[in-house]
Amino acid sequence: MTANQLSYSEALAALESRGRFGIRLGLGRTRALLAGLDHPERTFRGALIGGTNGKGSVLALTGAALSAAGYRVGLTPKPHLITYRERLQIGGRPVDPDTFARLVTEVLAVADRVARRHGDPTEFELLTAVTFRWFAEVGVDLAVVEVGLGGRLDATHAWDGGVAAITNVDLDHTDRLGATVEAIAHEKAAIIMRGDLAVTGAAGAALGVIRRRAGRVSVPLLVAPPAPLLGLGRDGVDVELPNLGAVRVGLRGRHQAANVAVADATLDALETAGIARVDAAARRAGYGGVRWPGRMELAEAHGRELLLDGAHNPAGAAALAGALDEMGPLLRPGRATLVLAIMADKDVDGVVAALARSAMLHAARVICTTPSGGRALAADALAARWEAATGRPAEAIAKPADALDAALSSASDVAGGPVIVAGSLYLVGAARAQLVPDPLLEPDPPLPGHGSTP
């Protein structure tokens, strides 16, 4: 380590300190950062994936198939669950702490120069520059990059990989993206750039907006409707895909039929663009062996089945509710326990209403909690919102660790039924760090004045 290089803990603290600048959409600062780094984003191609829900699943499915085909593929899943390093991966393995700290040190030096003309780069803008510099440095074959927020003004849109994929469009982040599906679709469709190939799983009014954008920039658009669903299982779904026939997908929930259709079409577009070719055998291997922590993830802790899923907006919560009822007969019998947290700036009532439609959760014990980070609705306020919306009781246990302990210790009360952790990826991350050992994803050290990673 050089005299000026940050340690890993210092790099984390430096990034988090940029959070005080909040979310400031716009591409000027990111483009200036990348220019100051000699444009690492121009050294590789790939796919930029936007949409309301399913972006991460499409990224994981596409990346798994590319890796199975032998490509060294850079991935940018977000948000992270227990360590910042999750956001920079090659072939499913996160960046190591020393490399991460060095990259942050290098990018911060450029950020100080950028700030004088463009203002201080935000946390996400810095991380985007760090990611692209690492991918260029190690020489990835291609990248699959997930949009952070919206598309048009998101930092990732400073990169154009040649393929733009939009999973779907629903109401989320309405304070920043617009109050209608059409307005949000306009923001997301902007990632389609002249010279690209485009893919979407969107339907209805959103599809119309995306079609018009593709037409304006003369980009071929491939519409990928959900794959026909052949079967639902405890460990994934079976679908039928063009040119492949029956395929096993190692992600849970019928909504994965839509995500794998977009992923398969994205691979087709990458081949047409001359970026990568993934044959049928590699696609089958990737789709069947895909791993996506914290998203309909089934684990075991203290003799209980644990189902982890972010479900942070109404559409995601509706998908989880449907999956719970379909998976119910495949899980161990007993009364379910729901451990729930929701960020205050989300559609809290919409998420609650969607989850409350699950038959499995009608008689569930509900424990509301508050992950660290400052944006979460207080546990007692969330419990009151649940009770008002459903007419069913909910407990409030502020600390996630205590809430999870209470849920897992209630086996005698609920005959050992499943524990569902949902409503926030911050909560899912806390649960994973506490209950699901993963040698590739060691939790970050606590920062001064902070608790454990959310």
C-alpha positions in Angstrom: 0.0 0.0 0.0 1.4 3.4 -0.9 1.5 6.3 1.6 -1.6 7.9 0.0 -3.6 4.8 -0.7 -6.7 4.2 1.5 -7.3 1.0 3.4 -10.5 -0.9 2.6 -12.3 0.5 5.6 -11.1 4.0 4.7 -12.3 3.5 1.1 -15.8 2.5 2.4 -15.9 5.5 4.7 -14.9 7.8 1.8 -17.6 6.4 -0.4 -20.3 6.6 2.3 -19.3 10.2 3.0 -20.4 11.0 -0.6 -23.9 9.9 0.4 -24.3 13.3 1.8 -24.6 14.6 -1.7 -27.7 12.4 -2.2 -29.0 11.2 -5.5 -28.3 13.8 -8.2 -29.3 12.5 -11.6 -27.2 13.7 -14.5 -24.4 12.4 -16.7 -21.9 15.4 -16.6 -20.0 14.4 -13.5 -19.7 10.7 -14.5 -18.6 11.6 -18.0 -16.0 13.9 -16.5 -14.8 11.2 -14.1 -14.4 8.7 -17.0 -12.6 11.2 -19.1 -10.2 11.8 -16.3 -9.6 8.1 -16.2 -8.9 7.9 -19.9 -12.3 6.5 -20.7 -12.1 2.9 -19.4 -15.8 2.4 -20.5 -14.7 2.5 -24.1 -12.6 -0.7 -23.8 -15.4 -3.2 -23.5 -18.9 -3.8 -24.9 -21.9 -5.6 -23.5 -25.5 -5.0 -22.3 -27.0 -2.3 -20.2 -30.1 -3.5 -18.4 -32.9 -1.2 -17.2 -36.4 -1.7 -16.0 -38.5 -1.6 -12.8 -38.3 -5.2 -11.6 -36.2 -8.1 -12.8 -33.1 -6.2 -13.7 -31.0 -8.2 -11.3 -32.4 -11.6 -12.3 -31.8 -10.8 -16.0 -28.3 -9.7 -15.2 -27.7 -12.9 -13.2 -29.2 -15.2 -15.9 -27.3 -13.5 -18.7 -24.0 -13.5 -16.8 -24.4 -17.1 -15.8 -24.9 -18.2 -19.4 -22.0 -16.0 -20.6 -19.7 -17.5 -18.0 -20.8 -21.0 -18.9 -19.8 -20.2 -22.5 -16.3 -19.3 -21.3 -16.5 -15.5 -21.3 -14.9 -13.4 -18.6 -17.9 -11.2 -17.9 -18.1 -8.2 -15.7 -21.3 -7.8 -13.7 -22.7 -5.0 -11.6 -25.5 -6.3 -9.3 -27.1 -3.7 -7.1 -27.8 -2.8 -4.4 -25.3 -4.8 -2.4 -26.5 -7.0 0.4 -23.6 -7.2 2.9 -20.5 -5.8 1.2 -19.9 -3.1 -1.3 -17.7 -5.5 -3.2 -20.8 -7.3 -4.5 -21.3 -4.5 -6.9 -18.2 -5.3 -8.9 -18.0 -8.9 -10.0 -16.2 -10.9 -12.7 -17.6 -14.4 -13.3 -19.7 -14.1 -10.2 -16.7 -13.4 -7.9 -16.5 -10.0 -6.2 -13.5 -7.7 -6.3 -11.0 -8.3 -3.5 -10.7 -5.6 -0.7 -7.2 -4.4 -1.6 -8.1 -3.9 -5.3 -11.3 -2.1 -4.3 -9.5 0.2 -2.0 -6.8 1.0 -4.6 -9.5 1.8 -7.2 -11.4 4.1 -4.9 -8.2 5.9 -4.1 -7.4 6.5 -7.8 -11.0 7.6 -8.6 -11.2 10.0 -5.7 -8.1 11.7 -6.9 -9.9 12.4 -10.2 -13.1 13.3 -8.4 -11.4 16.2 -6.6 -10.5 17.7 -10.0 -13.9 17.0 -11.5 -15.6 18.7 -8.5 -14.1 22.1 -9.3 -16.0 22.3 -12.6 -18.9 20.0 -12.3 -19.6 19.7 -8.6 -18.9 16.8 -6.2 -19.6 13.4 -7.7 -22.1 11.3 -5.8 -21.4 7.9 -4.2 -23.0 6.0 -7.1 -21.1 8.0 -9.7 -17.8 7.2 -8.0 -18.7 3.6 -7.8 -19.7 3.5 -11.5 -16.3 4.9 -12.4 -14.5 2.5 -10.1 -16.4 -0.4 -11.7 -15.6 0.6 -15.3 -11.9 1.2 -14.4 -11.6 -2.3 -12.9 -13.3 -3.9 -15.9 -10.9 -2.2 -18.2 -7.9 -2.9 -16.1 -8.5 -6.7 -16.0 -9.7 -6.9 -19.6 -13.1 -8.4 -19.3 -14.5 -9.9 -22.5 -17.7 -8.0 -22.0 -19.9 -6.5 -19.3 -23.5 -6.8 -18.2 -24.4 -3.6 -16.3 -27.5 -2.9 -14.3 -29.0 0.6 -14.4 -29.2 2.2 -11.0 -32.2 4.6 -11.2 -34.3 5.3 -14.3 -32.0 5.3 -17.2 -31.8 8.6 -19.1 -29.8 10.4 -16.4 -28.4 7.4 -14.5 -24.6 7.3 -14.1 -24.4 3.9 -15.9 -25.8 5.5 -19.1 -22.4 7.2 -19.6 -21.5 3.7 -21.0 -23.1 2.4 -24.2 -22.2 -1.3 -24.6 -24.1 -1.9 -27.8 -27.2 -3.8 -26.4 -29.9 -2.1 -24.3 -32.4 -4.3 -22.4 -35.5 -3.1 -20.6 -37.2 -5.7 -18.4 -40.5 -4.0 -17.7 -42.0 -0.7 -16.5 -44.1 -0.2 -13.4 -44.6 2.6 -10.8 -41.5 3.1 -8.6 -39.3 6.1 -7.7 -42.2 8.3 -8.9 -40.7 11.3 -7.1 -37.8 11.2 -9.5 -39.0 9.4 -12.6 -42.6 10.6 -13.0 -46.1 9.7 -11.7 -47.2 7.6 -14.7 -46.0 4.4 -16.3 -45.5 6.4 -19.6 -43.3 9.0 -17.9 -41.2 6.3 -16.3 -41.0 4.4 -19.5 -39.6 7.5 -21.2 -36.8 7.7 -18.6 -36.0 4.0 -19.0 -36.2 3.9 -22.8 -33.5 6.6 -23.1 -30.8 3.9 -22.6 -31.5 2.8 -26.2 -28.9 4.7 -28.2 -28.4 5.0 -32.0 -26.3 2.0 -33.2 -27.6 -0.3 -30.4 -29.7 -3.4 -30.5 -32.6 -3.3 -28.1 -34.6 -5.9 -26.1 -37.7 -5.5 -23.9 -40.1 -7.5 -21.9 -42.4 -4.5 -21.4 -46.1 -4.5 -22.4 -49.0 -2.1 -22.7 -48.4 1.7 -22.7 -44.7 1.3 -21.7 -44.0 -0.9 -24.7 -45.5 1.9 -26.9 -43.0 4.4 -25.4 -40.1 2.0 -25.9 -41.1 1.3 -29.5 -41.2 5.0 -30.3 -37.8 5.6 -28.7 -36.3 2.7 -30.7 -37.9 4.0 -33.9 -36.5 7.6 -33.3 -32.9 6.3 -33.1 -33.4 3.6 -35.8 -32.7 0.7 -33.4 -34.1 -2.8 -34.0 -36.3 -3.8 -31.0 -36.8 -7.4 -30.0 -39.9 -7.8 -27.8 -39.6 -10.8 -25.5 -42.9 -11.8 -23.9 -42.8 -14.2 -20.9 -41.7 -17.7 -21.8 -44.5 -20.3 -21.5 -44.3 -21.8 -18.0 -44.1 -25.6 -17.9 -43.7 -26.2 -14.2 -43.0 -24.7 -10.8 -40.7 -26.4 -8.3 -39.1 -25.8 -4.9 -35.8 -25.0 -6.5 -36.8 -23.2 -9.8 -39.1 -23.2 -12.7 -39.3 -24.9 -16.1 -40.1 -22.9 -19.2 -40.0 -23.2 -22.9 -37.7 -20.9 -24.9 -37.4 -20.4 -28.6 -34.7 -22.7 -30.2 -34.1 -24.4 -26.8 -37.4 -26.0 -25.9 -37.9 -27.0 -22.3 -35.4 -25.3 -20.0 -34.8 -25.4 -16.3 -34.3 -22.0 -14.6 -32.7 -22.1 -11.1 -34.6 -19.1 -9.8 -37.9 -19.3 -8.0 -41.2 -17.9 -8.9 -43.3 -17.8 -12.0 -42.1 -14.2 -12.7 -38.8 -15.7 -13.7 -40.5 -16.9 -17.0 -40.5 -13.2 -18.0 -36.9 -12.6 -16.8 -35.4 -15.6 -18.6 -37.1 -14.6 -21.8 -35.5 -11.1 -21.7 -32.1 -12.7 -20.7 -32.3 -15.1 -23.7 -33.2 -12.3 -26.1 -30.3 -10.3 -24.7 -28.0 -13.1 -25.5 -29.4 -13.2 -29.0 -28.8 -9.5 -29.4 -25.2 -9.8 -28.1 -24.6 -12.4 -30.8 -26.2 -10.3 -33.5 -24.0 -7.4 -32.5 -20.9 -9.5 -32.7 -20.1 -9.2 -29.0 -20.6 -12.7 -27.7 -22.0 -16.1 -28.8 -23.6 -18.4 -26.3 -24.7 -21.8 -27.6 -27.6 -23.9 -26.4 -25.6 -26.0 -24.0 -24.1 -23.0 -22.3 -27.5 -21.3 -22.0 -29.0 -24.4 -20.4 -26.1 -24.7 -18.0 -26.2 -21.0 -17.1 -29.9 -20.8 -16.6 -30.0 -24.0 -14.5 -27.1 -23.1 -12.3 -27.7 -19.4 -11.8 -27.3 -18.0 -8.3 -28.9 -14.8 -7.2 -28.5 -14.2 -3.4 -31.4 -12.5 -1.5 -33.9 -12.9 -4.3 -36.4 -15.6 -3.6 -33.5 -17.4 -2.0 -34.3 -20.4 0.1 -31.9 -21.2 3.0 -32.0 -22.8 6.4 -31.2 -21.4 9.8 -31.7 -22.9 13.2 -33.7 -25.7 11.8 -36.2 -23.3 10.0 -36.6 -22.7 6.4 -35.7 -19.1 5.5 -37.0 -17.4 2.3 -35.3 -14.1 1.5 -36.6 -11.7 -1.1 -36.3 -7.9 -1.4 -39.9 -7.3 -2.7 -39.4 -3.5 -2.2 -42.2 -2.2 -4.5 -45.8 -3.3 -5.1 -44.9 -5.2 -8.3 -42.1 -7.1 -6.5 -44.3 -7.7 -3.5 -47.1 -9.1 -5.7 -44.6 -11.5 -7.3 -43.5 -12.7 -3.9 -47.0 -13.1 -2.7 -47.9 -15.3 -5.7 -44.7 -17.3 -5.3 -45.4 -17.9 -1.6 -48.8 -19.4 -2.3 -47.5 -21.6 -5.2 -44.5 -22.7 -3.1 -46.4 -23.3 0.1 -47.1 -27.0 -0.5 -43.3 -27.5 -1.2 -42.2 -25.9 2.1 -42.3 -27.5 5.5 -45.8 -27.2 7.1 -46.5 -24.8 9.9 -47.5 -21.2 10.4 -45.3 -18.8 8.5 -43.5 -15.8 10.1 -43.0 -12.6 8.0 -40.1 -10.3 9.0 -40.8 -7.1 7.2 -39.1 -3.7 6.6 -39.9 -1.1 4.0 -38.1 2.1 3.2 -40.1 5.2 4.1 -39.8 6.7 0.6 -41.3 3.6 -1.1 -45.0 2.9 -1.6 -45.5 1.4 1.8 -49.2 0.8 1.6 -48.8 -0.7 -1.9 -46.2 -3.2 -0.7 -48.3 -4.1 2.3 -51.5 -4.5 0.2 -49.7 -6.8 -2.2 -48.1 -9.0 0.5 -51.5 -9.2 2.3 -53.0 -10.9 -0.7 -50.9 -14.0 0.0 -53.0 -16.8 1.5 -49.9 -18.1 3.2 -49.5 -14.8 5.1 -53.2 -14.5 6.2 -52.4 -16.3 9.4 -48.7 -15.5 9.6 -46.9 -13.9 12.5 -45.7 -10.5 11.3 -42.7 -8.8 12.8 -41.8 -5.3 11.6 -38.3 -4.0 12.0 -36.0 -1.1 11.0 -32.7 -1.7 9.1 -30.0 0.9 9.6 -29.4 3.4 6.9 -31.8 6.2 7.8 -34.5 5.6 5.1 -36.4 2.8 6.7 -39.9 3.4 8.1 -39.8 2.9 11.9 -40.9 -0.5 13.0 -43.8 0.7 15.1 -45.1 2.9 12.3 -44.9 0.0 9.8 -46.7 -2.3 12.2 -49.5 0.3 12.5 -49.7 0.6 8.7 -49.9 -3.3 8.4 -52.7 -3.5 11.0 -54.6 -0.6 9.5 -54.4 -2.1 6.0 -55.1 -5.8 6.9 -56.9 -5.8 10.2 -54.3 -8.3 11.4 -51.8 -7.8 14.2 -48.1 -7.1 13.7 -45.3 -6.8 16.2 -42.6 -4.1 16.2 -39.0 -5.1 17.0 -36.7 -2.2 16.0 -33.4 -4.0 15.6 -33.3 -6.5 12.7 -31.0 -8.9 14.6 -33.6 -9.1 17.4 -36.5 -9.4 15.0 -34.8 -12.3 13.3 -34.0 -14.0 16.6 -37.6 -13.6 17.7 -38.8 -15.1 14.4 -36.5 -18.1 14.5 -37.1 -18.8 18.2 -40.9 -19.1 17.7 -40.9 -22.7 16.5 -43.0 -23.9 19.3 -45.6 -21.3 18.5 -45.8 -21.8 14.8 -44.8 -25.5 14.5 -41.7 -24.6 12.6 -43.2 -23.0 9.5 -41.1 -20.9 7.1 -39.6 -17.5 8.0 -40.0 -15.0 5.1 -37.7 -11.9 5.2 -39.0 -9.3 2.7 -39.7 -5.6 1.9 -36.2 -4.3 1.7 -32.9 -5.5 0.4 -31.3 -3.8 3.4 -33.2 -6.2 5.7 -32.4 -9.1 3.4 -28.7 -8.2 3.6 -28.8 -8.0 7.4 -30.5 -11.4 7.5 -27.9 -12.9 5.1 -25.0 -11.6 7.1 -26.5 -13.0 10.3 -27.8 -16.3 9.2 -26.4 -17.4 5.8 -22.6 -18.1 5.7 -21.1 -17.2 2.3 -17.3 -17.3 2.0 -17.5 -15.0 -1.1 -19.5 -12.3 0.6 -17.9 -11.6 4.0 -19.7 -8.6 5.7 -17.9 -5.2 5.5 -16.4 -4.0 8.8 -18.6 -1.5 10.7 -17.7 2.1 10.0 -17.0 4.5 12.8 -20.3 5.7 14.4 -22.3 3.0 12.5 -23.7 -0.3 13.3 -23.3 -3.4 11.1 -23.8 -3.2 7.3 -27.5 -2.8 6.5 
